[in-house]
Amino acid sequence: MMESVYSTDFFCFHYSKFITYNLKPGIIMTTIKVEGMKCQHCVGNTKKALEELVGISNVNVDLEKGEVSFDGEAAMEDIKAAVAAKGFTVVD
């Protein structure tokens, strides 16, 4: 089920555990859940893997929550593959 909230400056899609916010025209922020990260080295690896994807910027990793947020767009398959290549799992 998809929930949507619309207003003049805020736009939110919530589907499963992926959350996408459009706070400014042309900029999309997405938050995903990632399992397996245990330390700051894991954070750095995950951040670097996503920053190397075309269309992704401003990657932030919250180790305590197991969440990764970023600006931009990329195919979810590419995001999952980049995270998996570092040994972690995107939670659906």
C-alpha positions as CSV (number, residue, x, y, z in Angstrom):
1,M,0.0,0.0,0.0
2,M,1.3,3.5,-0.9
3,E,0.5,6.5,1.3
4,S,0.9,10.0,-0.2
5,V,0.9,13.4,1.5
6,Y,0.8,16.5,-0.7
7,S,1.3,20.2,0.1
8,T,3.0,23.1,-1.6
9,D,6.5,22.3,-0.3
10,F,6.3,18.8,1.0
11,F,5.7,15.6,-1.0
12,C,6.0,12.1,0.6
13,F,5.7,8.6,-0.8
14,H,5.9,5.8,1.7
15,Y,6.0,2.3,0.3
16,S,7.2,-0.6,2.4
17,K,10.4,0.5,4.2
18,F,11.5,3.0,1.5
19,I,10.6,6.6,2.1
20,T,11.1,9.3,-0.5
21,Y,10.7,13.0,0.2
22,N,10.7,15.8,-2.4
23,L,11.5,18.9,-0.3
24,K,12.7,21.1,-3.2
25,P,11.7,20.9,-6.9
26,G,14.1,18.5,-8.6
27,I,15.6,17.1,-5.4
28,I,14.4,13.8,-4.0
29,M,15.6,12.5,-0.7
30,T,15.3,8.7,-0.1
31,T,15.7,6.8,3.2
32,I,16.3,3.0,3.1
33,K,16.9,0.4,5.9
34,V,20.2,-1.4,5.7
35,E,21.1,-4.5,7.8
36,G,24.5,-5.7,8.8
37,M,26.4,-2.4,9.5
38,K,28.2,-2.7,12.9
39,C,30.8,0.1,13.0
40,Q,32.0,3.3,11.4
41,H,34.0,1.4,8.9
42,C,30.7,-0.2,7.7
43,V,29.2,3.3,7.6
44,G,32.1,4.6,5.4
45,N,31.9,1.6,3.0
46,T,28.1,2.0,2.6
47,K,28.4,5.7,2.1
48,K,31.2,5.4,-0.5
49,A,29.3,2.6,-2.4
50,L,26.2,4.8,-2.8
51,E,28.1,8.0,-3.6
52,E,29.7,6.1,-6.5
53,L,26.3,5.6,-8.1
54,V,25.3,8.1,-10.8
55,G,22.5,10.4,-9.6
56,I,23.2,9.9,-5.8
57,S,24.6,12.6,-3.6
58,N,24.5,13.8,0.1
59,V,24.6,10.2,1.5
60,N,24.0,10.1,5.3
61,V,24.2,6.9,7.3
62,D,22.6,6.5,10.7
63,L,24.3,3.4,12.2
64,E,22.1,3.3,15.3
65,K,18.9,3.3,13.2
66,G,20.3,1.2,10.4
67,E,19.1,3.9,7.9
68,V,20.8,5.4,4.9
69,S,19.4,8.6,3.3
70,F,20.5,10.3,0.1
71,D,19.5,12.9,-2.4
72,G,18.9,12.0,-6.0
73,E,17.6,9.0,-7.9
74,A,19.0,5.6,-9.0
75,A,17.4,2.3,-9.8
76,M,16.6,0.4,-6.6
77,E,18.3,-2.7,-8.1
78,D,21.6,-0.6,-8.5
79,I,21.3,0.6,-4.9
80,K,20.7,-2.9,-3.5
81,A,23.7,-4.2,-5.6
82,A,26.0,-1.5,-4.4
83,V,25.1,-2.1,-0.8
84,A,25.3,-5.9,-1.2
85,A,28.8,-5.6,-2.8
86,K,29.9,-4.1,0.6
87,G,28.4,-7.0,2.5
88,F,25.1,-5.5,3.7
89,T,21.5,-5.9,2.8
90,V,18.8,-3.4,1.9
91,V,15.6,-4.4,3.8
92,D,12.5,-4.5,1.7
